[in-house]
Each structure stands twice: as C-alpha cells, then as structure tokens.
C-alpha cells in the first residue's frame, strides 16, 4: 500500500506548543492559518485561542485514559490535520495533546490542512475536508493503524442531522455544539480513544 504520509511530512510538522505559538504570532499580525484570511476567520481564531487555553486548564484525563496511554507498547505517531480557525480543532486538539504527553511512546505531529492538500484529500469525511483528522501511524515504518475525526461521534451525528434539517442558523448551531463540548469536558473523546488504542495495539 502506498504510504500517504512520509518522513518529509513529519519533519515539517508542528508540536502542539508550536501550533499554539504560530497561532499567537499570526493573531498579533491580525492573521490566521490557511488560505482564508477573512475577518470572520480571524475572529474565530481569537475565540479558539482562548478556548484552547481554557481547555488546557479545565479538562483532565480520566484514570482509564492514562492507563491505556501508558500501557501502549508500540511507538506511534499521531498526525493531526488542523487549522487555527477551526472550532473543532480548538475543542479537541488540546485534549489530544494531553493524551500524547501522557504516553511515553506517542509523538504528536500537527500538519496544517491547507499546506498539505494531498494528505487531506486522502482522509476526507463524506467528501469534505473536515478537521481535525488524526491518523495513527507506526513509528517504525509509517504504516497506518487507523484514524479518528473530525469530532466525537455524538457531535458528528449532530452535524449530519443539522445539515439535513437546518432547524437552526449556523451561528445558533455553533453555540449548541460549543455548549455540548463544554458540558462533556472531553469525556466522550477520551472514551473513544480508549477503544481506539485497544484496536491500534493489535495492529
């Protein structure tokens, strides 16, 4: 099978800290990541930067999640496609980074979506470039073990339902989603990753 993600991609990837620093530096210039530099996207980025900082302080890993991460024997790369303006990235990436930090054998590699279209287009969701998208690779040979994203299953179902019926405006629906994330406190994401780690260890 052809390997989509190469060592060159990993070499240019960002740590979570570097992704946050890039976001902060761009905001200082009234910019954001990616091709769209509209006022709306810059405003989204400002909100997301604040969200990431809050989530780092308020969301904690469950004991079961820590056990699963620390008992993970195989060295892995978690490659995450992201952009600073994306609300789902802001809600999930800080928790994914906490997970990677708690695992001795997992290295988190953040790639900007718009700078890596060849990878993004290999991992579309229902034909769309939805992010964040995490691809789990073996560090030894970069073979793929699985993927996650772009959001916890419950939120993904909410998004699909909203696209069907569109009972709320985009702004109203976004508030509903953000309220869900705030109430959930990263529990759903962690539960999904506990199960994913079990399957990835078999690989």
C-alpha angles and dihedrals in degrees: 000000000000113000110232097189114057136187088261090061091049092048091058095042124114131235115232089256091051091049090053092046091050090050092049093048092049092048089054086061092043091251139116137201122279136031098298110081097169122144089249093055092048090051090049088052093053090052092045094052089055090046093052091051091049094047091050088059101038107036118077130187117250117241089244090054093050091049092050092050096046092047092052104117102185120080107240141185117217104202112194124191108212148153128201095236094058116104094203090053090053092050098046110026096069090055092045087051090052089052093050091048090054093052118077093204103043124090118192116217118186118201123187110241098220093049092052107044093152090062095040092052090054090057106043122157112222087336094308133111093240119170153243094046118173122200117192115213134179108246091219099064106356091245112159120249098178147301143242135201172308090225142335113297095251092054091044089055089049090052093049091048091049091053089054101047105014092201090160132045117253090257092050093047091048089056091051090052093048090050090052091052092048093050094044094053093202095299096123092049092050093048090053092050093049087060094041092053090055091055094041091053089057089056 
